Amino acid sequence: MFFLFGFGQHIKDVGPGEFRTCRRCNNHTQWRRVETSQRFTLFFVPVLSWGKKRMEQCTVCGESLHSR
Ligand SMILES: [Zn+2]
């Protein structure tokens, strides 16, 4: 029997974020809101996920911040 499994961070785009000035690239843009979680998949089907966090990410350089 052969098992195909994966493990890693999953990033889900949950829509547009706020307009912010980035502390890294100094561009003032609308950030995107993402939800990150750790997940374990078996045959590409997620079976476990944990550590869900809401973040906002700069669309220019990828800098991210925790959001409320
Ligand atoms: Zn940036």
PDB file of the backbone (N, CA, C, O) and the ligand in Angstrom, with CONECT records:
HET     ZN  A 101       1
ATOM      1  N   MET A   1       0.841  -1.197   0.000  1.00  0.00           N
ATOM      2  CA  MET A   1       0.000   0.000   0.000  1.00  0.00           C
ATOM      3  C   MET A   1       0.875   1.245   0.000  1.00  0.00           C
ATOM      4  O   MET A   1       1.847   1.341   0.748  1.00  0.00           O
ATOM      5  N   PHE A   2       0.516   2.176  -0.837  1.00  0.00           N
ATOM      6  CA  PHE A   2       1.296   3.395  -0.988  1.00  0.00           C
ATOM      7  C   PHE A   2       0.511   4.598  -0.474  1.00  0.00           C
ATOM      8  O   PHE A   2      -0.615   4.839  -0.911  1.00  0.00           O
ATOM      9  N   PHE A   3       1.089   5.338   0.433  1.00  0.00           N
ATOM     10  CA  PHE A   3       0.428   6.520   0.965  1.00  0.00           C
ATOM     11  C   PHE A   3       1.110   7.781   0.471  1.00  0.00           C
ATOM     12  O   PHE A   3       2.331   7.916   0.538  1.00  0.00           O
ATOM     13  N   LEU A   4       0.316   8.680  -0.016  1.00  0.00           N
ATOM     14  CA  LEU A   4       0.851   9.947  -0.470  1.00  0.00           C
ATOM     15  C   LEU A   4       0.376  11.010   0.511  1.00  0.00           C
ATOM     16  O   LEU A   4      -0.819  11.297   0.585  1.00  0.00           O
ATOM     17  N   PHE A   5       1.300  11.597   1.264  1.00  0.00           N
ATOM     18  CA  PHE A   5       0.872  12.607   2.222  1.00  0.00           C
ATOM     19  C   PHE A   5       1.730  13.853   2.138  1.00  0.00           C
ATOM     20  O   PHE A   5       2.861  13.824   1.652  1.00  0.00           O
ATOM     21  N   GLY A   6       1.179  14.924   2.611  1.00  0.00           N
ATOM     22  CA  GLY A   6       1.885  16.200   2.575  1.00  0.00           C
ATOM     23  C   GLY A   6       1.687  16.926   3.888  1.00  0.00           C
ATOM     24  O   GLY A   6       0.791  16.618   4.674  1.00  0.00           O
ATOM     25  N   PHE A   7       2.569  17.914   4.099  1.00  0.00           N
ATOM     26  CA  PHE A   7       2.544  18.627   5.354  1.00  0.00           C
ATOM     27  C   PHE A   7       3.068  20.016   5.075  1.00  0.00           C
ATOM     28  O   PHE A   7       4.106  20.163   4.431  1.00  0.00           O
ATOM     29  N   GLY A   8       2.377  21.038   5.544  1.00  0.00           N
ATOM     30  CA  GLY A   8       2.924  22.369   5.313  1.00  0.00           C
ATOM     31  C   GLY A   8       1.944  23.470   5.580  1.00  0.00           C
ATOM     32  O   GLY A   8       0.838  23.251   6.074  1.00  0.00           O
ATOM     33  N   GLN A   9       2.382  24.670   5.239  1.00  0.00           N
ATOM     34  CA  GLN A   9       1.558  25.841   5.485  1.00  0.00           C
ATOM     35  C   GLN A   9       0.619  26.073   4.317  1.00  0.00           C
ATOM     36  O   GLN A   9       1.010  25.999   3.153  1.00  0.00           O
ATOM     37  N   HIS A  10      -0.622  26.354   4.655  1.00  0.00           N
ATOM     38  CA  HIS A  10      -1.619  26.642   3.643  1.00  0.00           C
ATOM     39  C   HIS A  10      -2.012  28.113   3.776  1.00  0.00           C
ATOM     40  O   HIS A  10      -2.266  28.587   4.884  1.00  0.00           O
ATOM     41  N   ILE A  11      -2.064  28.827   2.671  1.00  0.00           N
ATOM     42  CA  ILE A  11      -2.449  30.242   2.693  1.00  0.00           C
ATOM     43  C   ILE A  11      -3.703  30.431   1.858  1.00  0.00           C
ATOM     44  O   ILE A  11      -3.740  30.093   0.675  1.00  0.00           O
ATOM     45  N   LYS A  12      -4.719  30.975   2.493  1.00  0.00           N
ATOM     46  CA  LYS A  12      -5.976  31.206   1.799  1.00  0.00           C
ATOM     47  C   LYS A  12      -6.220  32.706   1.705  1.00  0.00           C
ATOM     48  O   LYS A  12      -6.133  33.428   2.699  1.00  0.00           O
ATOM     49  N   ASP A  13      -6.527  33.161   0.498  1.00  0.00           N
ATOM     50  CA  ASP A  13      -6.808  34.571   0.279  1.00  0.00           C
ATOM     51  C   ASP A  13      -8.253  34.836   0.689  1.00  0.00           C
ATOM     52  O   ASP A  13      -9.165  34.218   0.139  1.00  0.00           O
ATOM     53  N   VAL A  14      -8.486  35.742   1.642  1.00  0.00           N
ATOM     54  CA  VAL A  14      -9.851  35.995   2.090  1.00  0.00           C
ATOM     55  C   VAL A  14     -10.361  37.383   1.723  1.00  0.00           C
ATOM     56  O   VAL A  14     -11.327  37.873   2.308  1.00  0.00           O
ATOM     57  N   GLY A  15      -9.713  38.008   0.761  1.00  0.00           N
ATOM     58  CA  GLY A  15     -10.246  39.272   0.254  1.00  0.00           C
ATOM     59  C   GLY A  15      -9.330  40.446   0.492  1.00  0.00           C
ATOM     60  O   GLY A  15      -8.236  40.295   1.037  1.00  0.00           O
ATOM     61  N   PRO A  16      -9.785  41.638   0.076  1.00  0.00           N
ATOM     62  CA  PRO A  16      -8.952  42.827   0.202  1.00  0.00           C
ATOM     63  C   PRO A  16      -8.815  43.294   1.653  1.00  0.00           C
ATOM     64  O   PRO A  16      -9.745  43.168   2.449  1.00  0.00           O
ATOM     65  N   GLY A  17      -7.665  43.822   1.974  1.00  0.00           N
ATOM     66  CA  GLY A  17      -7.406  44.338   3.313  1.00  0.00           C
ATOM     67  C   GLY A  17      -7.480  45.847   3.348  1.00  0.00           C
ATOM     68  O   GLY A  17      -8.163  46.470   2.535  1.00  0.00           O
ATOM     69  N   GLU A  18      -6.770  46.425   4.299  1.00  0.00           N
ATOM     70  CA  GLU A  18      -6.774  47.877   4.450  1.00  0.00           C
ATOM     71  C   GLU A  18      -5.694  48.520   3.603  1.00  0.00           C
ATOM     72  O   GLU A  18      -4.762  47.866   3.136  1.00  0.00           O
ATOM     73  N   PHE A  19      -5.852  49.851   3.418  1.00  0.00           N
ATOM     74  CA  PHE A  19      -4.787  50.607   2.765  1.00  0.00           C
ATOM     75  C   PHE A  19      -3.741  50.911   3.821  1.00  0.00           C
ATOM     76  O   PHE A  19      -4.062  51.486   4.861  1.00  0.00           O
ATOM     77  N   ARG A  20      -2.506  50.538   3.573  1.00  0.00           N
ATOM     78  CA  ARG A  20      -1.434  50.740   4.538  1.00  0.00           C
ATOM     79  C   ARG A  20      -0.169  51.190   3.807  1.00  0.00           C
ATOM     80  O   ARG A  20       0.015  50.947   2.615  1.00  0.00           O
ATOM     81  N   THR A  21       0.688  51.853   4.576  1.00  0.00           N
ATOM     82  CA  THR A  21       2.020  52.144   4.061  1.00  0.00           C
ATOM     83  C   THR A  21       2.933  51.054   4.615  1.00  0.00           C
ATOM     84  O   THR A  21       3.037  50.873   5.828  1.00  0.00           O
ATOM     85  N   CYS A  22       3.569  50.356   3.742  1.00  0.00           N
ATOM     86  CA  CYS A  22       4.401  49.222   4.135  1.00  0.00           C
ATOM     87  C   CYS A  22       5.686  49.687   4.814  1.00  0.00           C
ATOM     88  O   CYS A  22       6.355  50.602   4.334  1.00  0.00           O
ATOM     89  N   ARG A  23       6.023  49.051   5.932  1.00  0.00           N
ATOM     90  CA  ARG A  23       7.258  49.428   6.637  1.00  0.00           C
ATOM     91  C   ARG A  23       8.502  48.904   5.924  1.00  0.00           C
ATOM     92  O   ARG A  23       9.613  49.357   6.200  1.00  0.00           O
ATOM     93  N   ARG A  24       8.320  47.950   5.007  1.00  0.00           N
ATOM     94  CA  ARG A  24       9.484  47.399   4.322  1.00  0.00           C
ATOM     95  C   ARG A  24       9.753  48.063   2.976  1.00  0.00           C
ATOM     96  O   ARG A  24      10.878  48.476   2.698  1.00  0.00           O
ATOM     97  N   CYS A  25       8.698  48.167   2.124  1.00  0.00           N
ATOM     98  CA  CYS A  25       8.940  48.733   0.787  1.00  0.00           C
ATOM     99  C   CYS A  25       8.441  50.170   0.637  1.00  0.00           C
ATOM    100  O   CYS A  25       8.653  50.796  -0.401  1.00  0.00           O
ATOM    101  N   ASN A  26       7.761  50.706   1.700  1.00  0.00           N
ATOM    102  CA  ASN A  26       7.257  52.080   1.700  1.00  0.00           C
ATOM    103  C   ASN A  26       6.213  52.418   0.644  1.00  0.00           C
ATOM    104  O   ASN A  26       5.964  53.595   0.384  1.00  0.00           O
ATOM    105  N   ASN A  27       5.603  51.418   0.036  1.00  0.00           N
ATOM    106  CA  ASN A  27       4.524  51.680  -0.906  1.00  0.00           C
ATOM    107  C   ASN A  27       3.214  51.765  -0.139  1.00  0.00           C
ATOM    108  O   ASN A  27       2.985  51.015   0.810  1.00  0.00           O
ATOM    109  N   HIS A  28       2.345  52.701  -0.569  1.00  0.00           N
ATOM    110  CA  HIS A  28       1.034  52.801   0.061  1.00  0.00           C
ATOM    111  C   HIS A  28       0.039  52.104  -0.870  1.00  0.00           C
ATOM    112  O   HIS A  28      -0.326  52.646  -1.912  1.00  0.00           O
ATOM    113  N   THR A  29      -0.387  50.925  -0.497  1.00  0.00           N
ATOM    114  CA  THR A  29      -1.284  50.130  -1.351  1.00  0.00           C
ATOM    115  C   THR A  29      -2.348  49.454  -0.494  1.00  0.00           C
ATOM    116  O   THR A  29      -2.298  49.475   0.736  1.00  0.00           O
ATOM    117  N   GLN A  30      -3.301  48.860  -1.183  1.00  0.00           N
ATOM    118  CA  GLN A  30      -4.298  48.074  -0.460  1.00  0.00           C
ATOM    119  C   GLN A  30      -3.713  46.672  -0.258  1.00  0.00           C
ATOM    120  O   GLN A  30      -3.343  45.998  -1.219  1.00  0.00           O
ATOM    121  N   TRP A  31      -3.639  46.251   0.994  1.00  0.00           N
ATOM    122  CA  TRP A  31      -3.071  44.941   1.300  1.00  0.00           C
ATOM    123  C   TRP A  31      -4.118  43.862   1.085  1.00  0.00           C
ATOM    124  O   TRP A  31      -5.313  44.145   0.999  1.00  0.00           O
ATOM    125  N   ARG A  32      -3.658  42.635   0.999  1.00  0.00           N
ATOM    126  CA  ARG A  32      -4.645  41.556   0.910  1.00  0.00           C
ATOM    127  C   ARG A  32      -4.725  40.840   2.243  1.00  0.00           C
ATOM    128  O   ARG A  32      -3.742  40.744   2.979  1.00  0.00           O
ATOM    129  N   ARG A  33      -5.916  40.338   2.540  1.00  0.00           N
ATOM    130  CA  ARG A  33      -6.141  39.652   3.808  1.00  0.00           C
ATOM    131  C   ARG A  33      -6.033  38.148   3.554  1.00  0.00           C
ATOM    132  O   ARG A  33      -6.676  37.606   2.655  1.00  0.00           O
ATOM    133  N   VAL A  34      -5.230  37.506   4.343  1.00  0.00           N
ATOM    134  CA  VAL A  34      -5.055  36.062   4.158  1.00  0.00           C
ATOM    135  C   VAL A  34      -5.238  35.323   5.478  1.00  0.00           C
ATOM    136  O   VAL A  34      -5.099  35.893   6.560  1.00  0.00           O
ATOM    137  N   GLU A  35      -5.547  34.062   5.357  1.00  0.00           N
ATOM    138  CA  GLU A  35      -5.684  33.210   6.526  1.00  0.00           C
ATOM    139  C   GLU A  35      -4.652  32.100   6.347  1.00  0.00           C
ATOM    140  O   GLU A  35      -4.673  31.384   5.346  1.00  0.00           O
ATOM    141  N   THR A  36      -3.756  31.960   7.310  1.00  0.00           N
ATOM    142  CA  THR A  36      -2.740  30.924   7.183  1.00  0.00           C
ATOM    143  C   THR A  36      -3.017  29.829   8.209  1.00  0.00           C
ATOM    144  O   THR A  36      -3.482  30.098   9.317  1.00  0.00           O
ATOM    145  N   SER A  37      -2.725  28.610   7.824  1.00  0.00           N
ATOM    146  CA  SER A  37      -2.874  27.496   8.755  1.00  0.00           C
ATOM    147  C   SER A  37      -1.861  26.419   8.400  1.00  0.00           C
ATOM    148  O   SER A  37      -1.346  26.374   7.283  1.00  0.00           O
ATOM    149  N   GLN A  38      -1.591  25.573   9.347  1.00  0.00           N
ATOM    150  CA  GLN A  38      -0.728  24.419   9.111  1.00  0.00           C
ATOM    151  C   GLN A  38      -1.661  23.266   8.776  1.00  0.00           C
ATOM    152  O   GLN A  38      -2.695  23.094   9.422  1.00  0.00           O
ATOM    153  N   ARG A  39      -1.303  22.477   7.773  1.00  0.00           N
ATOM    154  CA  ARG A  39      -2.189  21.344   7.483  1.00  0.00           C
ATOM    155  C   ARG A  39      -1.449  20.088   7.044  1.00  0.00           C
ATOM    156  O   ARG A  39      -0.340  20.121   6.510  1.00  0.00           O
ATOM    157  N   PHE A  40      -2.111  19.015   7.295  1.00  0.00           N
ATOM    158  CA  PHE A  40      -1.612  17.704   6.933  1.00  0.00           C
ATOM    159  C   PHE A  40      -2.580  17.117   5.915  1.00  0.00           C
ATOM    160  O   PHE A  40      -3.782  17.049   6.172  1.00  0.00           O
ATOM    161  N   THR A  41      -2.070  16.693   4.765  1.00  0.00           N
ATOM    162  CA  THR A  41      -2.948  16.149   3.730  1.00  0.00           C
ATOM    163  C   THR A  41      -2.587  14.706   3.413  1.00  0.00           C
ATOM    164  O   THR A  41      -1.433  14.291   3.515  1.00  0.00           O
ATOM    165  N   LEU A  42      -3.588  13.974   3.034  1.00  0.00           N
ATOM    166  CA  LEU A  42      -3.419  12.583   2.625  1.00  0.00           C
ATOM    167  C   LEU A  42      -4.098  12.446   1.267  1.00  0.00           C
ATOM    168  O   LEU A  42      -5.296  12.701   1.141  1.00  0.00           O
ATOM    169  N   PHE A  43      -3.341  12.047   0.259  1.00  0.00           N
ATOM    170  CA  PHE A  43      -3.827  12.015  -1.127  1.00  0.00           C
ATOM    171  C   PHE A  43      -4.441  13.371  -1.530  1.00  0.00           C
ATOM    172  O   PHE A  43      -5.489  13.433  -2.173  1.00  0.00           O
ATOM    173  N   PHE A  44      -3.759  14.439  -1.134  1.00  0.00           N
ATOM    174  CA  PHE A  44      -4.149  15.824  -1.446  1.00  0.00           C
ATOM    175  C   PHE A  44      -5.440  16.290  -0.763  1.00  0.00           C
ATOM    176  O   PHE A  44      -5.948  17.368  -1.072  1.00  0.00           O
ATOM    177  N   VAL A  45      -5.961  15.500   0.147  1.00  0.00           N
ATOM    178  CA  VAL A  45      -7.163  15.880   0.896  1.00  0.00           C
ATOM    179  C   VAL A  45      -6.731  16.291   2.297  1.00  0.00           C
ATOM    180  O   VAL A  45      -6.089  15.511   3.001  1.00  0.00           O
ATOM    181  N   PRO A  46      -7.081  17.525   2.712  1.00  0.00           N
ATOM    182  CA  PRO A  46      -6.672  17.941   4.064  1.00  0.00           C
ATOM    183  C   PRO A  46      -7.381  17.121   5.140  1.00  0.00           C
ATOM    184  O   PRO A  46      -8.610  17.055   5.164  1.00  0.00           O
ATOM    185  N   VAL A  47      -6.617  16.504   6.017  1.00  0.00           N
ATOM    186  CA  VAL A  47      -7.221  15.725   7.096  1.00  0.00           C
ATOM    187  C   VAL A  47      -7.094  16.413   8.450  1.00  0.00           C
ATOM    188  O   VAL A  47      -7.887  16.155   9.355  1.00  0.00           O
ATOM    189  N   LEU A  48      -6.115  17.272   8.587  1.00  0.00           N
ATOM    190  CA  LEU A  48      -5.920  17.987   9.846  1.00  0.00           C
ATOM    191  C   LEU A  48      -5.479  19.397   9.523  1.00  0.00           C
ATOM    192  O   LEU A  48      -4.674  19.611   8.617  1.00  0.00           O
ATOM    193  N   SER A  49      -6.009  20.371  10.271  1.00  0.00           N
ATOM    194  CA  SER A  49      -5.442  21.705  10.130  1.00  0.00           C
ATOM    195  C   SER A  49      -5.482  22.386  11.487  1.00  0.00           C
ATOM    196  O   SER A  49      -6.413  22.187  12.267  1.00  0.00           O
ATOM    197  N   TRP A  50      -4.479  23.182  11.757  1.00  0.00           N
ATOM    198  CA  TRP A  50      -4.381  23.813  13.068  1.00  0.00           C
ATOM    199  C   TRP A  50      -3.596  25.112  12.937  1.00  0.00           C
ATOM    200  O   TRP A  50      -3.010  25.404  11.895  1.00  0.00           O
ATOM    201  N   GLY A  51      -3.601  25.874  14.011  1.00  0.00           N
ATOM    202  CA  GLY A  51      -2.810  27.113  14.057  1.00  0.00           C
ATOM    203  C   GLY A  51      -3.268  28.162  13.073  1.00  0.00           C
ATOM    204  O   GLY A  51      -2.450  28.839  12.451  1.00  0.00           O
ATOM    205  N   LYS A  52      -4.582  28.299  12.929  1.00  0.00           N
ATOM    206  CA  LYS A  52      -5.118  29.271  11.988  1.00  0.00           C
ATOM    207  C   LYS A  52      -4.843  30.701  12.454  1.00  0.00           C
ATOM    208  O   LYS A  52      -5.081  31.044  13.612  1.00  0.00           O
ATOM    209  N   LYS A  53      -4.338  31.533  11.533  1.00  0.00           N
ATOM    210  CA  LYS A  53      -4.029  32.925  11.857  1.00  0.00           C
ATOM    211  C   LYS A  53      -4.504  33.830  10.745  1.00  0.00           C
ATOM    212  O   LYS A  53      -4.415  33.486   9.567  1.00  0.00           O
ATOM    213  N   ARG A  54      -5.009  34.990  11.126  1.00  0.00           N
ATOM    214  CA  ARG A  54      -5.386  36.001  10.153  1.00  0.00           C
ATOM    215  C   ARG A  54      -4.227  36.962   9.983  1.00  0.00           C
ATOM    216  O   ARG A  54      -3.672  37.450  10.967  1.00  0.00           O
ATOM    217  N   MET A  55      -3.860  37.233   8.753  1.00  0.00           N
ATOM    218  CA  MET A  55      -2.761  38.139   8.478  1.00  0.00           C
ATOM    219  C   MET A  55      -3.166  39.095   7.363  1.00  0.00           C
ATOM    220  O   MET A  55      -4.105  38.838   6.610  1.00  0.00           O
ATOM    221  N   GLU A  56      -2.434  40.202   7.277  1.00  0.00           N
ATOM    222  CA  GLU A  56      -2.550  41.051   6.107  1.00  0.00           C
ATOM    223  C   GLU A  56      -1.180  41.099   5.466  1.00  0.00           C
ATOM    224  O   GLU A  56      -0.155  41.156   6.144  1.00  0.00           O
ATOM    225  N   GLN A  57      -1.185  41.073   4.140  1.00  0.00           N
ATOM    226  CA  GLN A  57       0.062  40.966   3.417  1.00  0.00           C
ATOM    227  C   GLN A  57       0.187  42.047   2.356  1.00  0.00           C
ATOM    228  O   GLN A  57      -0.758  42.323   1.618  1.00  0.00           O
ATOM    229  N   CYS A  58       1.361  42.652   2.289  1.00  0.00           N
ATOM    230  CA  CYS A  58       1.659  43.658   1.265  1.00  0.00           C
ATOM    231  C   CYS A  58       1.725  42.957  -0.086  1.00  0.00           C
ATOM    232  O   CYS A  58       2.399  41.938  -0.241  1.00  0.00           O
ATOM    233  N   THR A  59       1.007  43.525  -1.070  1.00  0.00           N
ATOM    234  CA  THR A  59       0.992  42.876  -2.385  1.00  0.00           C
ATOM    235  C   THR A  59       2.243  43.201  -3.202  1.00  0.00           C
ATOM    236  O   THR A  59       2.484  42.592  -4.245  1.00  0.00           O
ATOM    237  N   VAL A  60       3.042  44.168  -2.723  1.00  0.00           N
ATOM    238  CA  VAL A  60       4.245  44.550  -3.454  1.00  0.00           C
ATOM    239  C   VAL A  60       5.436  43.670  -3.057  1.00  0.00           C
ATOM    240  O   VAL A  60       6.086  43.076  -3.917  1.00  0.00           O
ATOM    241  N   CYS A  61       5.717  43.589  -1.756  1.00  0.00           N
ATOM    242  CA  CYS A  61       6.914  42.867  -1.333  1.00  0.00           C
ATOM    243  C   CYS A  61       6.618  41.612  -0.511  1.00  0.00           C
ATOM    244  O   CYS A  61       7.520  40.820  -0.240  1.00  0.00           O
ATOM    245  N   GLY A  62       5.352  41.430  -0.114  1.00  0.00           N
ATOM    246  CA  GLY A  62       5.023  40.216   0.639  1.00  0.00           C
ATOM    247  C   GLY A  62       5.168  40.320   2.145  1.00  0.00           C
ATOM    248  O   GLY A  62       4.991  39.332   2.858  1.00  0.00           O
ATOM    249  N   GLU A  63       5.493  41.526   2.640  1.00  0.00           N
ATOM    250  CA  GLU A  63       5.566  41.741   4.088  1.00  0.00           C
ATOM    251  C   GLU A  63       4.205  41.432   4.710  1.00  0.00           C
ATOM    252  O   GLU A  63       3.173  41.789   4.141  1.00  0.00           O
ATOM    253  N   SER A  64       4.192  40.775   5.867  1.00  0.00           N
ATOM    254  CA  SER A  64       2.895  40.482   6.469  1.00  0.00           C
ATOM    255  C   SER A  64       2.811  40.915   7.930  1.00  0.00           C
ATOM    256  O   SER A  64       3.811  40.975   8.646  1.00  0.00           O
ATOM    257  N   LEU A  65       1.593  41.209   8.339  1.00  0.00           N
ATOM    258  CA  LEU A  65       1.296  41.661   9.705  1.00  0.00           C
ATOM    259  C   LEU A  65       0.115  40.863  10.216  1.00  0.00           C
ATOM    260  O   LEU A  65      -0.764  40.477   9.446  1.00  0.00           O
ATOM    261  N   HIS A  66       0.095  40.621  11.501  1.00  0.00           N
ATOM    262  CA  HIS A  66      -1.087  39.990  12.105  1.00  0.00           C
ATOM    263  C   HIS A  66      -2.207  40.998  12.115  1.00  0.00           C
ATOM    264  O   HIS A  66      -1.994  42.169  12.429  1.00  0.00           O
ATOM    265  N   SER A  67      -3.402  40.550  11.773  1.00  0.00           N
ATOM    266  CA  SER A  67      -4.514  41.480  11.893  1.00  0.00           C
ATOM    267  C   SER A  67      -5.401  41.021  13.033  1.00  0.00           C
ATOM    268  O   SER A  67      -5.284  39.900  13.527  1.00  0.00           O
ATOM    269  N   ARG A  68      -6.303  41.925  13.445  1.00  0.00           N
ATOM    270  CA  ARG A  68      -7.155  41.613  14.577  1.00  0.00           C
ATOM    271  C   ARG A  68      -8.131  40.504  14.251  1.00  0.00           C
ATOM    272  O   ARG A  68      -8.930  40.115  15.103  1.00  0.00           O
TER     273      ARG A  68
HETATM  274 ZN    ZN A 101       5.752  46.065   1.043  1.00  0.00          ZN2+
END
